[in-house]
Each structure stands twice: as C-alpha cells, then as structure tokens.
Amino acid sequence: MLGRVCYDPRMPSPRLERAPDLVERRVADETFLLPVKGALANTVEMFALSEVGQFIWSLSDGSRSVEDLVSAVVAEFDIDEGQARQDVTDFVERLKGFGLMLERERES
C-alpha cells in the first residue's frame, strides 16, 4: 500500500521544476507532454494535462514549492484549500513518479 505524501508548510520545501527531457505541445485547449529521453522515451507514452494540470505545470519553473502551487490553484480556481492541496500533491507525485517533474532543494 502506498503512503500519503504530506508537505509540512513549516519546513523548507523543495522547489518543483519540469523535467528538461520532454517536448510540450499545446493542441487546441490541451497540453501534451512527450518524453524524448530516458526510459519513457522508449515507449509510446504521451501525457495529456487537464486545465488545472496545465496551470500547475506552467508554474513549475523551479521557483515554487507545493505550498506555492496550492496557493496559486486556490487563487485561480473555485476550490477550497484542502481539495487544492490534495489535487496538487497527487498531480506532482504522479508526474514525479514518471520522471516528468523534479524536486530541487531550496537555495539558502
């Protein structure tokens, strides 16, 4: 059984950034991610992002933490903080699992 990932806002949290080894394409109103290097490049996997996923993805530039992303989602969409935290955490963990999002330690 997988455990839940919890981010403690009191602790310094890593910054999230998009993996460099993929191609991002926007078609109509959808964003697609296609890995071009690494293990996933040898598959035919393509990842489609929802509107909220695309919003989170666009903000994942290495300067924001999960808590920053949660705050941005709450401000942009009609969603409460608890649900936003759950959705952002699930999305980030899923992308990290595929190697599409990386964590970078916060610089002092």
C-alpha positions as CSV (number, residue, x, y, z in Angstrom):
1,M,0.0,0.0,0.0
2,L,1.3,3.4,-0.9
3,G,1.5,6.0,1.9
4,R,0.2,9.5,1.5
5,V,2.7,12.3,0.9
6,C,2.3,15.2,3.2
7,Y,4.0,18.5,2.8
8,D,4.6,20.5,6.0
9,P,4.4,24.2,5.3
10,R,6.6,24.9,8.3
11,M,9.5,23.0,6.8
12,P,11.6,24.3,3.9
13,S,10.2,22.6,0.9
14,P,11.9,21.7,-2.3
15,R,11.1,23.7,-5.4
16,L,9.4,21.9,-8.3
17,E,10.6,22.1,-11.9
18,R,9.7,20.5,-15.2
19,A,12.0,17.7,-16.4
20,P,14.1,19.0,-19.3
21,D,13.9,15.8,-21.4
22,L,10.4,16.2,-22.9
23,V,8.5,18.1,-25.5
24,E,5.5,20.1,-24.5
25,R,2.8,20.8,-27.2
26,R,-0.5,22.6,-26.9
27,V,-3.2,21.4,-29.3
28,A,-6.5,23.3,-29.2
29,D,-7.1,23.6,-25.4
30,E,-5.0,20.7,-24.3
31,T,-1.4,20.4,-23.3
32,F,0.5,17.2,-24.1
33,L,3.9,16.0,-22.7
34,L,6.1,13.7,-24.7
35,P,9.3,12.3,-23.1
36,V,12.2,12.4,-25.6
37,K,15.0,10.9,-23.3
38,G,15.1,8.3,-20.6
39,A,13.1,5.2,-20.1
40,L,9.8,6.7,-21.1
41,A,11.2,7.9,-24.4
42,N,11.3,4.2,-25.5
43,T,7.6,3.9,-25.0
44,V,4.7,5.5,-26.9
45,E,3.5,7.3,-23.7
46,M,2.1,10.7,-24.1
47,F,0.6,12.6,-21.2
48,A,-2.4,14.9,-21.6
49,L,-2.9,17.6,-18.9
50,S,-6.2,18.9,-17.7
51,E,-6.7,22.7,-17.3
52,V,-5.6,22.6,-13.7
53,G,-2.7,20.3,-14.5
54,Q,-1.6,22.7,-17.3
55,F,-1.8,25.6,-14.8
56,I,0.3,23.7,-12.2
57,W,2.8,22.6,-14.9
58,S,3.2,26.2,-16.2
59,L,4.1,27.4,-12.7
60,S,6.6,24.6,-12.0
61,D,9.7,26.5,-13.1
62,G,11.9,25.7,-10.1
63,S,10.9,28.8,-8.1
64,R,7.8,27.4,-6.4
65,S,7.1,24.8,-3.8
66,V,4.0,22.6,-3.4
67,E,2.5,25.2,-1.0
68,D,3.1,27.9,-3.5
69,L,1.3,25.9,-6.2
70,V,-1.6,25.2,-3.8
71,S,-2.0,28.9,-3.1
72,A,-1.9,29.6,-6.8
73,V,-4.6,27.0,-7.6
74,V,-6.8,28.3,-4.8
75,A,-6.5,31.9,-6.2
76,E,-7.1,30.8,-9.8
77,F,-9.9,28.2,-9.5
78,D,-13.0,27.9,-7.4
79,I,-11.7,25.3,-5.0
80,D,-11.0,25.1,-1.3
81,E,-7.5,24.8,0.1
82,G,-7.9,21.2,1.3
83,Q,-9.0,20.0,-2.1
84,A,-6.4,22.1,-3.8
85,R,-3.6,20.6,-1.6
86,Q,-4.9,17.1,-2.3
87,D,-5.1,17.7,-6.1
88,V,-1.7,19.4,-6.4
89,T,0.0,16.8,-4.2
90,D,-1.4,13.9,-6.3
91,F,-0.6,15.6,-9.6
92,V,3.0,16.4,-8.5
93,E,3.6,12.9,-7.1
94,R,2.3,11.3,-10.3
95,L,4.5,13.4,-12.5
96,K,7.5,12.8,-10.3
97,G,6.8,9.1,-10.5
98,F,7.1,9.3,-14.3
99,G,10.2,11.4,-14.1
100,L,8.4,14.4,-15.6
101,M,8.8,16.7,-12.6
102,L,11.9,17.2,-10.4
103,E,12.4,18.5,-6.9
104,R,15.2,20.9,-6.3
105,E,16.3,21.8,-2.8
106,R,15.6,25.3,-1.8
107,E,18.6,27.5,-2.1
108,S,19.7,29.3,1.1
